[in-house]
């Protein structure tokens, strides 16, 4: 993973630990390989935004079902 890719992930609240990319606040843990294959910074940003959006929607749905 490049320094630019790591900087993009960090700007969205992710951190790297033992080969995994983690977003501790949202509970996302995934292999760093998922983020390493993007050819441009914009593609990576779009993927990260979609991942965060999906996680937030899933959490919102889960909270709604619990009430």
trRosetta pair geometry for C-beta under 8 A, 3 or more apart (Angstrom, degrees):
i j d omega theta_ij theta_ji phi_ij phi_ji
1 5 4.9 -116 -173 84 89 133
1 6 5.9 105 132 -54 116 89
1 16 7.7 -172 66 -98 152 142
1 32 5.6 -87 -41 171 136 120
1 35 6.6 31 -117 96 123 102
1 36 4.8 -101 -85 -98 78 97
2 5 4.6 101 55 5 79 100
2 6 7.0 -141 98 -2 44 86
3 6 5.6 -54 -148 38 34 113
3 7 6.3 37 152 -22 66 105
4 7 5.7 -53 -148 34 31 113
4 8 6.6 33 153 -20 63 102
4 41 6.1 -82 155 -90 121 112
5 8 5.7 -52 -151 33 33 112
5 9 6.5 30 153 -16 65 105
5 35 6.1 139 179 142 120 106
5 36 6.8 78 162 -109 170 52
5 38 7.3 144 -112 55 116 107
5 41 7.8 -147 -85 -109 59 73
5 44 6.0 -138 -127 -132 84 164
6 9 5.7 -56 -149 38 33 110
6 10 6.2 32 154 -19 67 107
6 16 6.6 -43 -130 -27 106 131
7 10 5.7 -54 -145 38 30 111
7 11 6.4 36 154 -26 63 104
8 11 5.7 -54 -152 30 31 113
8 12 7.0 15 154 -7 62 106
8 41 6.1 -179 -72 -153 142 90
8 44 5.4 79 108 115 160 127
8 45 6.0 -109 -162 -75 127 78
8 48 6.9 -174 144 -12 104 155
9 12 6.1 -68 -158 42 34 102
9 14 4.0 -65 170 68 93 129
9 15 7.9 167 130 -68 109 17
9 16 7.5 77 101 -50 145 89
9 21 6.0 -94 -158 -146 146 124
9 35 6.4 33 -76 -171 126 163
9 44 8.0 -74 -56 165 79 121
9 48 6.8 -163 -106 -104 62 141
10 13 7.7 86 -171 -46 34 8
10 14 6.3 -95 -79 67 34 71
10 15 6.9 59 -106 -91 79 57
12 23 7.5 -52 122 -101 91 124
12 48 5.1 -164 -18 160 173 135
12 49 7.8 -129 -117 -71 138 57
12 52 6.5 -129 -177 -53 122 142
13 23 5.4 63 110 -138 98 98
13 25 6.3 -45 167 25 138 123
13 26 7.7 94 107 -1 134 108
14 21 5.2 3 -178 -178 130 97
14 22 6.5 144 -157 74 74 35
14 23 5.0 -54 -95 -74 71 83
14 28 7.6 -58 -106 84 98 119
14 48 7.6 -105 -19 -139 135 123
15 21 7.6 159 79 -154 31 55
15 22 5.6 -28 63 65 79 89
15 23 7.9 138 14 -89 69 39
15 24 7.2 3 25 -20 116 103
16 19 7.7 29 -173 -79 94 9
16 20 7.3 152 -155 77 56 41
16 21 6.1 -32 -98 -99 66 61
16 22 7.6 146 -105 18 17 82
16 32 6.6 35 -128 -91 104 127
17 20 5.7 -26 72 63 73 91
17 22 5.6 -8 23 5 113 129
19 31 6.9 -14 144 -146 90 72
19 32 5.6 -115 -175 6 55 118
20 29 5.7 9 168 -170 132 87
20 30 6.7 153 -161 78 85 26
20 31 6.2 -62 -112 -104 70 37
20 32 6.4 -144 -115 -35 17 83
21 28 7.7 -23 113 122 85 101
21 29 7.6 162 82 -150 50 41
21 30 5.5 -20 60 67 95 81
21 31 7.4 26 14 114 88 14
21 32 5.2 120 -34 -94 95 66
21 34 7.2 -111 30 55 130 107
21 35 5.9 65 -37 -3 160 138
22 28 6.7 159 -154 90 43 66
22 29 5.0 1 -108 -104 85 76
23 26 4.6 2 115 44 118 102
23 27 7.3 -22 88 36 81 21
23 28 4.1 27 39 46 105 107
23 29 8.0 -141 30 -61 61 47
23 52 7.5 173 -123 -100 175 91
23 55 7.8 117 74 96 141 173
24 27 7.5 29 -168 -74 29 38
26 52 7.0 -146 -55 -133 174 76
26 55 5.1 64 170 137 130 141
26 56 7.2 -65 -128 -68 126 70
26 59 7.2 -114 -150 -39 84 146
27 55 7.7 177 64 -167 81 125
28 51 6.9 86 -141 156 153 114
28 52 7.9 -82 -33 -94 156 62
28 55 5.7 -59 -69 -100 116 156
30 34 5.1 -27 145 19 125 150
30 35 7.9 113 100 -25 117 99
31 34 5.6 116 74 -15 76 95
32 35 6.0 -64 -167 42 54 102
32 36 6.0 59 141 -37 81 110
33 36 5.4 -55 -137 27 38 118
33 37 7.1 38 173 -28 66 102
34 37 7.7 -72 -176 17 19 104
35 38 6.9 -40 -175 1 50 112
35 44 6.4 65 -164 -141 85 105
35 47 7.2 172 -116 101 71 137
35 48 7.6 42 -118 -72 113 96
38 41 7.8 108 121 -91 123 18
38 43 4.3 -175 -161 98 113 112
38 44 4.2 168 77 -65 160 82
38 47 6.5 -136 -76 2 139 141
39 43 6.3 51 49 26 66 150
40 43 4.7 99 61 3 84 101
40 44 7.2 -150 97 -2 48 85
41 44 5.7 -56 -152 38 36 112
41 45 6.2 38 151 -21 69 105
42 45 5.6 -50 -144 36 33 113
42 46 6.3 35 155 -20 65 105
43 46 5.8 -54 -149 36 30 112
43 47 6.4 31 152 -19 64 106
44 47 5.7 -55 -149 36 32 112
44 48 6.3 30 155 -18 67 107
45 48 5.8 -56 -146 38 30 109
45 49 6.2 31 156 -19 65 107
46 49 5.8 -54 -146 37 29 112
46 50 6.4 29 155 -18 63 107
47 50 5.8 -57 -150 37 30 110
47 51 6.3 31 152 -20 65 107
48 51 5.6 -54 -147 36 32 114
48 52 6.3 29 156 -15 66 107
49 52 5.9 -57 -146 40 29 108
49 53 6.1 30 155 -20 65 109
50 53 5.6 -54 -142 38 30 112
50 54 6.2 29 158 -18 64 108
51 54 6.0 -57 -147 37 26 109
51 55 6.3 25 155 -18 63 109
52 55 5.7 -56 -145 37 31 111
52 56 6.2 29 157 -18 66 107
53 56 5.9 -57 -148 37 28 109
53 57 6.3 26 155 -17 64 108
54 57 5.8 -55 -145 38 30 110
54 58 6.2 32 155 -21 65 107
55 58 5.7 -54 -147 36 30 112
55 59 6.3 29 155 -18 65 106
56 59 5.8 -53 -146 37 31 110
56 60 6.2 33 154 -20 65 106
57 60 5.6 -52 -145 37 31 113
57 61 6.3 32 155 -18 64 107
58 61 5.8 -56 -149 38 29 111
58 62 6.3 30 153 -20 64 108
59 62 5.6 -55 -147 37 31 113
59 63 6.4 31 155 -18 65 105
60 63 5.8 -56 -149 36 30 110
60 64 6.3 31 153 -21 64 107
61 64 5.6 -53 -145 35 31 113
61 65 6.4 31 156 -19 64 106
62 65 5.9 -54 -149 35 30 111
62 66 6.6 31 153 -22 62 107
63 66 5.7 -57 -152 32 32 113
63 67 7.0 30 154 -22 63 105
64 67 6.2 -59 -158 27 33 109
